[in-house]
Amino acid sequence: MTTGARRRMGVEERREQLIAVALGLFSHRSPDDVSIDEIAEAAGISRPLVYHYFPGKQQLYEAALRRAADELTARFVEPHEGPLGARLLRVMQRFFDFVDEHGPGFSALMRGGPAIGSTRTSALIDGVRQAAFTQIVAHLDVQEPSPRLELVVRSWISLAETTALLWLDGQRLPRAELERQLVHDFAALAAVSAAYDERMAQVVRRMLADEPADGMFADLVGRLLSFRSRRDAAGGPGPTGTARLRQNPAMDEITYRLAGAADDPAVLVGLHDAAARWMVAHGIDQWKPGGKDEEHFRLRIAQGEVWLAEAAGRVVGGFELWWEDEPAWGPQPPVAGYVHRLMVDRSCAPAGTGRAMLVLAERRIAASGRVWSRLDCMASNPRLRTYYEGAGYAVVGEQPFKEGAGGSRYGVTLLEKRVAQEELPPRARASAFRPPARVSRGGRRRRCGAGR
């Protein structure tokens, strides 16, 4: 199919058009499979005219490759602002955007280009890798990288390329999961190297210095520490059970227990308000100081489950576990537990405490015989949604008119994670998740669409 009626173009304009057309074709099919005739037809010109601007397909391929290389290089440019883990995640998201947009062309490029490839194409590819290396080293605030640091960064770039190629081959793993895993891979490579070299240890210390408690690297720590939590909670802690998790030496040991009538709800109010103030200070739209009072926590302790995380004789975290949640999820079969108010005292809780508590909640839900762990977050809070997605939760719907205290309404995103593999009864299996009814502006109730 041609682009329309032919018109006269200047030399540079025509060359740019042919490069753009070729790049578009190479993005959807291997360059080996694209002919000059197809390029000419897509550009709306004759085959001889293509040769007037480019001696052959190899030269046109190299020009298109140079354009793609410049675009891919730009994907690694990131402002030096905020935690390093968040920066690397944004880079990986843009990198996978490029891979997604230029799938077959990217695959052919990284596997050596077309059969008629040349050393010039290899040089372009190496140029992209070098630009990515330079960007990452700059983010690490290193002027002259040591041999070990160079090994870490170049190994990670190679891993990112390989991961992208495997993802293109059937997309068997979720893209968002791979993006986060690659950030964790970088931290893991750096940490292992730091165990052998003091200069690398200094780099890792700087990486972690500005990392928030809910950041990417802390997320990795939480995942690793949760292995112990899973083992301790495997029997399913009941109302009198505890689960222990060895933390860093500064915090000794964290103990998890179910709150009871003897616990002071003012402690939970203080934990909630401290977390709310941190959210407000960081521009996160979720909780507000004073949003929950002592009566709320007293009622939740009496009617449900409130779990406390303690260390060195003080409460450093907590969460609520509900067995139904109609305001957000509507009427549901008894197949899930609902996690609410995951709170961490950021002044003393070790990195990963929030993730470890989430794992404990999931094991408690599984031990109760239910299959799904569910939670929600404000629809206007993409940061928290990303955190939960990184923990394995998937968005299954939205409730735009959840009713809160005092009759207020607000929108929430609904997420769930499978935490047990038991087969559900046929009736429950048919509707493991029913989209909750929501209230339209006209007052009628209708179902929210799942999976949006």
ChimeraX attribute file (.defattr): number of C-alpha atoms within 10 A of each C-alpha:
attribute: neighborCount
match mode: 1-to-1
recipient: residues
	/A:1	9
	/A:2	13
	/A:3	11
	/A:4	10
	/A:5	7
	/A:6	10
	/A:7	7
	/A:8	7
	/A:9	10
	/A:10	8
	/A:11	11
	/A:12	10
	/A:13	11
	/A:14	16
	/A:15	18
	/A:16	15
	/A:17	14
	/A:18	24
	/A:19	24
	/A:20	17
	/A:21	20
	/A:22	26
	/A:23	24
	/A:24	17
	/A:25	21
	/A:26	25
	/A:27	22
	/A:28	15
	/A:29	18
	/A:30	18
	/A:31	23
	/A:32	17
	/A:33	10
	/A:34	15
	/A:35	12
	/A:36	17
	/A:37	14
	/A:38	17
	/A:39	25
	/A:40	21
	/A:41	15
	/A:42	18
	/A:43	23
	/A:44	17
	/A:45	19
	/A:46	13
	/A:47	15
	/A:48	12
	/A:49	11
	/A:50	21
	/A:51	15
	/A:52	11
	/A:53	15
	/A:54	17
	/A:55	10
	/A:56	12
	/A:57	19
	/A:58	18
	/A:59	15
	/A:60	22
	/A:61	23
	/A:62	19
	/A:63	21
	/A:64	21
	/A:65	23
	/A:66	20
	/A:67	16
	/A:68	24
	/A:69	21
	/A:70	15
	/A:71	13
	/A:72	20
	/A:73	18
	/A:74	16
	/A:75	19
	/A:76	23
	/A:77	18
	/A:78	14
	/A:79	8
	/A:80	12
	/A:81	9
	/A:82	11
	/A:83	17
	/A:84	23
	/A:85	24
	/A:86	18
	/A:87	21
	/A:88	22
	/A:89	19
	/A:90	19
	/A:91	21
	/A:92	22
	/A:93	19
	/A:94	18
	/A:95	20
	/A:96	23
	/A:97	15
	/A:98	17
	/A:99	21
	/A:100	16
	/A:101	13
	/A:102	19
	/A:103	23
	/A:104	21
	/A:105	25
	/A:106	26
	/A:107	22
	/A:108	19
	/A:109	22
	/A:110	15
	/A:111	11
	/A:112	15
	/A:113	22
	/A:114	17
	/A:115	10
	/A:116	11
	/A:117	16
	/A:118	13
	/A:119	8
	/A:120	11
	/A:121	22
	/A:122	14
	/A:123	11
	/A:124	18
	/A:125	19
	/A:126	13
	/A:127	16
	/A:128	20
	/A:129	19
	/A:130	15
	/A:131	16
	/A:132	22
	/A:133	17
	/A:134	16
	/A:135	15
	/A:136	22
	/A:137	16
	/A:138	14
	/A:139	17
	/A:140	16
	/A:141	13
	/A:142	13
	/A:143	8
	/A:144	10
	/A:145	17
	/A:146	13
	/A:147	9
	/A:148	15
	/A:149	22
	/A:150	14
	/A:151	14
	/A:152	20
	/A:153	20
	/A:154	16
	/A:155	13
	/A:156	20
	/A:157	18
	/A:158	12
	/A:159	15
	/A:160	22
	/A:161	18
	/A:162	15
	/A:163	17
	/A:164	23
	/A:165	20
	/A:166	14
	/A:167	19
	/A:168	18
	/A:169	12
	/A:170	8
	/A:171	11
	/A:172	9
	/A:173	11
	/A:174	9
	/A:175	17
	/A:176	15
	/A:177	13
	/A:178	20
	/A:179	24
	/A:180	24
	/A:181	19
	/A:182	19
	/A:183	24
	/A:184	21
	/A:185	18
	/A:186	20
	/A:187	21
	/A:188	15
	/A:189	16
	/A:190	22
	/A:191	18
	/A:192	13
	/A:193	19
	/A:194	19
	/A:195	10
	/A:196	11
	/A:197	14
	/A:198	11
	/A:199	15
	/A:200	22
	/A:201	17
	/A:202	11
	/A:203	18
	/A:204	17
	/A:205	13
	/A:206	14
	/A:207	19
	/A:208	16
	/A:209	11
	/A:210	13
	/A:211	18
	/A:212	17
	/A:213	20
	/A:214	20
	/A:215	19
	/A:216	25
	/A:217	27
	/A:218	22
	/A:219	25
	/A:220	24
	/A:221	19
	/A:222	26
	/A:223	19
	/A:224	14
	/A:225	20
	/A:226	22
	/A:227	14
	/A:228	17
	/A:229	22
	/A:230	19
	/A:231	14
	/A:232	17
	/A:233	23
	/A:234	15
	/A:235	14
	/A:236	22
	/A:237	21
	/A:238	13
	/A:239	13
	/A:240	9
	/A:241	12
	/A:242	18
	/A:243	21
	/A:244	19
	/A:245	22
	/A:246	14
	/A:247	20
	/A:248	12
	/A:249	8
	/A:250	10
	/A:251	13
	/A:252	11
	/A:253	15
	/A:254	24
	/A:255	17
	/A:256	23
	/A:257	19
	/A:258	20
	/A:259	24
	/A:260	17
	/A:261	10
	/A:262	6
	/A:263	13
	/A:264	13
	/A:265	21
	/A:266	14
	/A:267	15
	/A:268	25
	/A:269	20
	/A:270	17
	/A:271	19
	/A:272	27
	/A:273	20
	/A:274	19
	/A:275	22
	/A:276	21
	/A:277	16
	/A:278	17
	/A:279	16
	/A:280	14
	/A:281	9
	/A:282	9
	/A:283	10
	/A:284	18
	/A:285	17
	/A:286	15
	/A:287	18
	/A:288	17
	/A:289	17
	/A:290	13
	/A:291	12
	/A:292	16
	/A:293	16
	/A:294	15
	/A:295	12
	/A:296	13
	/A:297	21
	/A:298	19
	/A:299	13
	/A:300	17
	/A:301	20
	/A:302	12
	/A:303	10
	/A:304	15
	/A:305	19
	/A:306	24
	/A:307	23
	/A:308	24
	/A:309	27
	/A:310	18
	/A:311	18
	/A:312	13
	/A:313	8
	/A:314	12
	/A:315	20
	/A:316	25
	/A:317	27
	/A:318	27
	/A:319	23
	/A:320	21
	/A:321	24
	/A:322	19
	/A:323	16
	/A:324	19
	/A:325	17
	/A:326	12
	/A:327	15
	/A:328	24
	/A:329	24
	/A:330	17
	/A:331	15
	/A:332	17
	/A:333	13
	/A:334	14
	/A:335	22
	/A:336	28
	/A:337	25
	/A:338	20
	/A:339	23
	/A:340	17
	/A:341	17
	/A:342	18
	/A:343	23
	/A:344	26
	/A:345	21
	/A:346	19
	/A:347	9
	/A:348	15
	/A:349	21
	/A:350	22
	/A:351	24
	/A:352	24
	/A:353	30
	/A:354	26
	/A:355	24
	/A:356	24
	/A:357	26
	/A:358	21
	/A:359	22
	/A:360	25
	/A:361	25
	/A:362	29
	/A:363	24
	/A:364	22
	/A:365	27
	/A:366	24
	/A:367	18
	/A:368	16
	/A:369	16
	/A:370	22
	/A:371	23
	/A:372	22
	/A:373	26
	/A:374	28
	/A:375	25
	/A:376	24
	/A:377	21
	/A:378	21
	/A:379	18
	/A:380	15
	/A:381	15
	/A:382	14
	/A:383	13
	/A:384	18
	/A:385	21
	/A:386	15
	/A:387	16
	/A:388	21
	/A:389	18
	/A:390	20
	/A:391	18
	/A:392	14
	/A:393	19
	/A:394	18
	/A:395	19
	/A:396	19
	/A:397	22
	/A:398	27
	/A:399	28
	/A:400	18
	/A:401	18
	/A:402	21
	/A:403	16
	/A:404	11
	/A:405	8
	/A:406	6
	/A:407	8
	/A:408	9
	/A:409	13
	/A:410	14
	/A:411	17
	/A:412	21
	/A:413	21
	/A:414	25
	/A:415	21
	/A:416	23
	/A:417	20
	/A:418	16
	/A:419	21
	/A:420	16
	/A:421	10
	/A:422	10
	/A:423	9
	/A:424	15
	/A:425	9
	/A:426	9
	/A:427	9
	/A:428	14
	/A:429	12
	/A:430	10
	/A:431	13
	/A:432	17
	/A:433	20
	/A:434	18
	/A:435	23
	/A:436	23
	/A:437	21
	/A:438	22
	/A:439	17
	/A:440	12
	/A:441	8
	/A:442	6
	/A:443	8
	/A:444	9
	/A:445	12
	/A:446	12
	/A:447	15
	/A:448	19
	/A:449	15
	/A:450	15
	/A:451	12
	/A:452	9
